Amino acid sequence: MSRTDPTPGKKRHAMTYLPDFGYQRFWRDERGTITHFALTVMLLVALFSGMSLDSTNAWRVRYMLQSAADAAAHAAAMELPDTGDALEAALELATDNLGTGVNSAAITSDSVEFGSWDNDTRTFSTSATIADAVRVTATRSSENANPVPTFLLRLAGFQSWNIQVDSVAWRSAGDCSNADISTNGVFELDADSDFFNGFCVEALAGMDLGGDNLFDDDNRLSVADFNDVTFPGSVGMASNVGRGSGNSSAGLTYSDIFNENADISAPYTADVDTLGDLYLNPLYEGQPAYINVSSTTITIDADDVKYTSFIPGRIYEVVCGDSAGDTAQFFSEAFVTGVVIVSECRLQLGQDAVFQDVVLVSREAGSNSVYAASGVQLGEDDECADGGGVSIFAAGDFLADSDLEAYGTYVSAVGEVQIAAAEGGIEGIAIDANGDVTFTEEGDFGACNNSTSNATEVSYLLVK
């Protein structure tokens, strides 16, 4: 039977019809597309997303715990060997970093251990008569009742993370803190001197020590080779040097406070000429806070130094040679404060003169580059309060006659340093010298606990 085109005048076309089998309807049917495979893929995506989210959070918590442990260990090491104060400092820093929430239980008193650190084997031991290291452990775990909860991973049955980190801080006997003497030469000390408040000394070429010196547990002496240490008479490494007080064990010996350190290098300023040029620029970023940076530098002759009334806040350049003189000499009992003085020639500080908030730079490279007559006071005797300190940079030697008093004073010398100190007159001094450092009279050597004049590296090392 034929079929006709319903549209008159149009050419008739042949049309082919395929049988409508069932499998064709199946492929065209879009109902029920969430198959078992799709569900499996969705679960895998959720699992990997959970791993990414929860692991990122775990690493965030771990980083926070590590930072808190580092800070607590460092704070504790700064108080060693007094473990009571060290524990208090560690817990205070832990609270500051962890807050009072769920993290607060990560570091407790049980988390802080005191002992010794062996830098050769890189091991921490809790068996030590005098603690020189501290280990702080920070923990968030199920056992500690403060695990780190998961978010998406709990859908896979993983409820929480257990995280534990630790940090070891070591009070290295090879370095100095607060105030120190560092020399590439020999350190020579007269007998009957008294060391306290963490004062320490390092000497690359060795030490020549008098007898009957007293030390606290936190004092340190460091040389490159013990064979370069000279003692008088029967004194030796086994000699008792402790005073038997709260800060010093009666059985303390030289062997307890001595250390070999082949890496000693005094950080003195070698290029004093360049440093002088910097200080002559009022806009130099290293200018002390007491300098008026908007004022110009004042130039004076060396011979006129003794007659000059130095204006606080100003910078002075001392011109030397010919009629200007070859020594910039301050009169006896002069009082100089709040200035920077850069001299081409020697600086001579008059007897009983007082210098506070002063920078002195001598470009003279010979002997007595800076000379302090008897009774000179460097810095303000202010119980270690901020300000009032003195910095001295010598291109040659620094020599101080009898009864020097130094409070918050820093001395850098390309040559040697020789000092005769007043009894109890050293409080907060730091010396960096390329040559020998010699104390020709007995003295007291104490460090300001808050001293900022020290130019050496802090001795509390995070070793983890």
C-alpha positions in Angstrom: 0.0 0.0 0.0 1.4 3.3 -1.1 1.5 6.5 0.9 0.9 9.9 -0.7 2.5 13.3 0.3 -0.1 15.4 2.0 1.3 18.5 0.4 0.3 18.9 -3.2 3.1 19.8 -5.7 5.9 18.7 -3.5 8.2 15.9 -4.5 7.6 12.7 -2.7 10.4 11.4 -0.5 11.0 8.0 0.6 11.0 7.6 4.4 12.6 4.8 6.3 11.4 3.6 9.8 13.6 1.5 12.1 12.2 -0.9 14.5 11.9 0.4 18.1 14.0 -2.1 20.1 14.1 -2.0 23.9 17.9 -1.4 24.3 17.6 1.9 22.4 15.0 3.2 24.9 17.4 2.1 27.7 20.2 4.3 26.4 17.9 7.2 25.9 16.4 6.9 29.4 18.1 9.6 31.8 16.3 8.5 34.9 18.3 7.0 37.9 21.7 8.3 36.9 23.1 8.1 40.6 24.6 4.7 40.3 26.7 2.7 42.7 29.8 4.0 40.8 28.7 7.6 41.3 28.1 7.0 45.0 31.5 5.5 45.4 33.2 8.5 43.7 31.3 10.9 45.9 32.5 9.0 49.0 36.1 9.1 47.8 35.8 12.8 47.1 34.5 13.4 50.6 37.2 11.2 52.1 40.0 13.1 50.3 38.4 16.4 51.1 38.3 15.4 54.7 41.9 14.4 54.7 42.9 17.8 53.2 40.8 19.8 55.6 41.6 17.8 58.7 45.3 17.4 58.0 45.6 21.1 57.3 44.0 21.8 60.7 46.3 19.3 62.4 49.4 20.9 60.9 48.1 24.3 62.0 47.8 23.0 65.6 51.2 21.3 65.4 52.8 24.6 64.3 51.1 26.5 67.1 52.3 23.9 69.7 55.8 24.0 68.3 55.9 27.8 68.6 54.6 27.7 72.1 57.1 25.0 73.1 60.0 27.0 71.6 59.0 30.2 73.3 58.6 28.4 76.7 61.9 26.6 76.4 63.8 29.7 75.4 62.2 31.7 78.3 63.2 28.9 80.8 66.7 28.7 79.5 67.2 32.4 80.2 66.6 31.7 83.9 69.0 28.8 84.2 70.5 27.4 86.4 67.6 28.6 88.7 65.1 25.9 87.8 62.3 27.5 90.0 62.4 30.7 88.1 62.9 28.8 84.8 59.7 26.8 85.3 57.7 29.9 86.2 59.0 31.6 83.0 58.2 28.6 80.8 54.6 28.3 82.1 54.0 32.1 81.7 55.2 32.0 78.1 53.1 28.9 77.5 50.0 30.6 78.7 50.7 33.7 76.6 50.9 31.5 73.5 48.3 28.9 74.2 45.6 30.9 75.9 43.0 29.6 78.3 41.1 27.3 75.9 41.5 23.6 75.1 45.2 24.3 74.2 46.0 25.5 77.7 46.5 21.9 79.0 49.1 21.2 76.2 52.0 22.5 78.4 51.9 22.0 82.2 54.6 21.8 84.9 54.9 18.1 84.1 55.8 19.1 80.5 59.0 21.0 81.5 62.2 19.0 82.2 65.6 20.3 83.3 68.9 18.7 82.6 72.0 18.9 80.4 72.6 19.0 76.6 75.5 17.2 74.9 76.1 19.2 71.7 78.4 16.5 70.3 75.9 13.7 70.5 72.9 16.0 70.2 71.2 14.4 73.2 69.3 15.8 76.2 69.7 14.1 79.6 67.8 14.8 82.8 70.7 13.8 85.0 72.6 17.0 85.8 73.8 18.6 89.0 73.5 22.0 87.5 70.9 22.4 84.7 72.1 24.0 81.5 69.2 22.9 79.3 65.4 22.6 79.4 63.0 20.4 77.3 59.4 21.5 76.9 56.9 19.0 75.5 53.5 20.2 74.2 50.8 17.6 73.8 47.3 17.3 72.5 46.2 13.7 72.7 43.4 11.4 73.9 45.6 10.3 76.8 45.9 14.0 77.7 42.1 14.5 77.3 42.6 17.2 74.7 43.0 15.6 71.2 42.5 17.6 68.1 39.0 16.7 66.7 38.4 16.0 63.0 35.6 17.3 60.9 34.9 15.3 57.7 37.2 12.4 58.6 34.8 11.4 61.4 32.5 10.2 58.7 35.0 7.6 58.0 35.4 6.7 61.7 38.5 8.8 62.4 37.5 11.0 65.4 40.7 12.9 66.3 44.4 13.5 66.0 47.1 13.0 68.6 49.9 15.6 68.3 53.0 15.9 70.4 56.1 18.1 69.9 59.0 19.1 72.0 61.7 21.8 72.1 65.1 21.9 73.8 66.8 25.1 74.7 70.4 25.1 75.8 72.3 27.7 77.8 75.6 27.3 75.9 78.6 27.8 78.1 80.5 28.9 75.0 78.7 32.1 74.5 77.9 35.0 76.8 74.6 36.7 77.7 73.7 40.1 79.1 77.3 41.3 79.6 80.6 39.8 78.6 84.2 40.1 77.6 85.2 38.6 74.3 88.7 38.7 73.0 90.8 37.2 70.2 93.8 37.5 72.5 94.5 36.5 76.1 92.2 37.4 79.0 94.3 38.2 82.1 92.7 38.6 85.5 94.1 39.6 88.9 93.3 37.6 92.0 90.4 38.1 94.4 87.9 39.1 91.7 84.1 38.5 92.0 81.8 37.4 89.2 78.0 37.3 89.4 74.7 37.9 87.5 75.7 35.7 84.5 78.9 37.7 83.6 81.1 35.6 81.3 84.3 35.7 79.4 85.6 34.1 76.2 89.2 34.4 75.1 90.5 32.7 71.9 94.2 32.7 72.9 93.6 31.6 76.5 93.4 32.9 80.0 95.8 33.8 82.8 93.8 33.8 86.1 94.8 34.9 89.6 93.7 33.0 92.7 90.8 33.3 95.0 88.3 34.4 92.4 84.6 33.7 93.1 81.9 32.8 90.6 78.1 32.0 90.5 76.7 28.9 88.8 75.7 31.0 85.8 79.1 32.5 85.1 81.0 31.0 82.2 84.7 31.0 81.0 85.4 29.9 77.5 88.7 29.2 75.6 89.7 27.5 72.4 92.0 25.1 74.2 92.3 24.2 77.9 96.0 24.0 77.5 96.0 27.8 77.1 94.7 28.4 80.7 97.2 29.4 83.3 96.5 29.2 87.0 98.7 30.4 89.9 100.3 27.9 92.3 98.1 25.0 93.2 95.0 26.4 91.7 93.5 24.3 88.8 90.3 23.1 87.2 89.3 21.2 90.3 89.6 24.3 92.6 86.5 25.4 94.3 85.3 28.8 93.2 81.7 29.0 94.5 80.6 31.2 97.2 78.0 28.8 98.6 75.1 31.3 98.3 71.7 30.9 96.7 73.2 31.7 93.3 76.4 29.6 93.7 77.1 26.1 94.8 79.7 25.7 97.5 81.2 22.9 95.5 81.4 24.8 92.2 84.8 24.4 90.5 86.5 25.9 87.5 85.7 22.7 85.5 82.0 23.5 86.0 82.2 26.9 84.4 85.0 26.4 81.9 84.2 25.4 78.3 86.3 24.7 75.2 85.1 26.5 72.1 87.2 26.7 69.0 84.8 29.1 67.2 85.5 32.1 69.5 85.6 35.3 67.4 85.4 38.7 69.1 82.8 40.9 67.2 84.9 44.1 67.6 84.5 46.9 65.0 87.5 46.7 62.8 86.7 49.6 60.4 86.5 52.5 62.9 87.0 55.1 60.2 83.8 54.1 58.4 81.9 53.9 61.6 83.1 57.4 62.4 81.8 58.7 59.1 78.4 57.1 59.9 78.1 58.7 63.3 79.0 62.1 61.8 75.8 61.9 59.7 72.9 63.0 61.8 70.5 60.9 59.7 72.5 57.7 60.4 70.0 55.1 61.4 72.2 53.9 64.2 72.2 57.3 66.0 71.3 57.1 69.7 67.8 58.3 70.6 69.2 61.3 72.5 70.7 62.8 69.3 68.8 65.6 67.5 68.9 64.3 64.0 67.7 67.7 62.5 70.8 69.5 63.8 74.2 69.9 62.1 77.5 68.4 63.2 79.7 70.7 65.2 83.4 70.8 64.4 86.0 71.7 67.1 89.8 71.5 67.4 91.4 68.9 69.7 92.9 71.6 71.9 89.5 73.1 72.5 87.8 69.9 73.8 88.8 70.8 77.4 87.1 74.2 77.2 84.0 73.0 75.4 80.6 72.8 77.1 79.1 70.0 75.1 75.5 70.6 74.1 73.2 67.5 74.7 71.7 66.1 71.5 74.5 67.2 69.2 77.2 65.5 67.2 80.9 66.7 67.5 83.8 66.1 65.1 87.2 66.7 66.7 89.8 67.9 64.2 93.4 67.0 65.1 96.9 67.7 64.0 99.2 70.7 63.7 97.8 73.7 65.7 94.7 71.7 66.5 96.6 69.4 68.8 97.1 65.6 68.8 95.0 64.7 71.8 91.4 65.5 72.6 91.6 65.9 76.3 88.6 66.4 78.7 89.2 68.3 81.9 89.1 66.6 85.3 85.6 66.2 86.7 84.0 67.1 83.4 80.4 66.0 83.0 79.5 65.0 79.5 76.0 63.7 78.5 73.8 63.2 75.5 76.4 63.6 72.7 78.3 61.7 70.0 82.0 62.6 69.7 84.2 61.4 66.7 87.9 62.3 67.0 90.7 61.9 64.5 93.2 61.5 67.3 93.4 60.1 70.9 90.6 60.7 73.4 91.8 61.4 77.0 89.1 61.3 79.7 90.1 63.5 82.6 90.3 62.3 86.2 86.9 61.8 87.9 85.1 62.8 84.7 81.6 61.4 84.2 80.1 60.3 80.8 76.5 59.4 80.4 74.5 58.7 77.2 77.7 59.2 75.1 79.3 57.6 72.1 83.1 58.1 71.8 84.9 57.2 68.6 88.7 57.5 68.3 90.2 56.9 64.8 93.7 56.9 66.3 95.1 53.5 65.7 98.1 53.6 68.1 98.4 52.9 71.8 96.1 54.8 74.2 93.5 55.4 71.4 91.2 56.0 74.3 92.6 56.7 77.8 90.5 57.1 80.9 92.3 58.6 83.9 91.7 57.4 87.5 88.2 57.6 88.8 86.4 58.0 85.5 82.8 57.0 85.5 81.3 55.5 82.3 77.5 55.3 82.3 74.9 56.2 84.9 74.8 54.2 88.2 71.1 53.7 88.0 70.5 50.1 89.1 70.5 49.0 85.4 67.7 51.2 84.3 67.4 51.9 80.6 69.5 54.8 79.2 72.6 56.4 80.5 75.1 54.0 78.8 78.3 54.7 77.0 79.7 53.1 73.9 83.5 53.5 73.0 85.0 52.5 69.7 88.8 52.6 69.6 90.9 52.0 66.4 93.8 51.2 68.7 94.0 50.4 72.5 91.7 51.3 75.3 93.4 52.0 78.7 91.6 52.8 81.9 93.6 53.8 85.0 92.7 52.9 88.6 89.1 53.0 89.9 87.2 52.9 86.7 83.4 52.6 87.1 81.4 51.2 84.3 77.6 51.0 84.2 76.0 49.9 80.9 79.2 50.4 79.0 80.3 48.9 75.7 84.0 48.9 74.6 85.2 47.8 71.1 88.9 47.9 70.5 91.0 47.0 67.5 93.9 46.8 69.8 94.2 45.8 73.5 92.1 46.7 76.5 93.6 47.3 79.9 91.4 48.2 82.9 92.0 48.8 86.6 88.4 48.8 88.0 87.1 50.2 91.3 85.7 47.7 93.8 82.1 47.0 92.8 82.5 49.4 89.9 81.7 47.0 87.0 78.0 46.6 86.4 76.8 45.9 82.9 79.9 46.1 80.8 80.7 44.4 77.4 84.1 44.3 75.8 85.0 43.1 72.3 88.7 43.3 71.5 91.0 41.9 68.9 94.0 42.1 71.3 94.5 41.0 74.9 92.1 42.1 77.7 93.8 42.7 81.1 92.3 43.6 84.5 95.2 44.7 86.6 93.3 45.0 89.9 90.8 42.9 91.7 87.2 43.8 90.7 83.6 42.9 90.8 82.1 41.8 87.5 78.3 41.8 87.4 75.8 42.0 84.5 72.7 44.1 84.3 69.9 41.6 83.9 68.2 43.9 81.4 71.4 45.2 79.8 71.2 46.1 76.1 74.7 47.1 75.7 76.1 43.7 74.9 77.0 43.2 71.3 77.5 39.4 71.3 75.0 36.7 70.5 72.6 35.6 73.2 73.7 32.3 74.7 70.3 30.5 74.9 70.1 28.3 71.9 67.0 26.4 70.7 68.4 23.0 69.7 65.1 21.0 69.4 
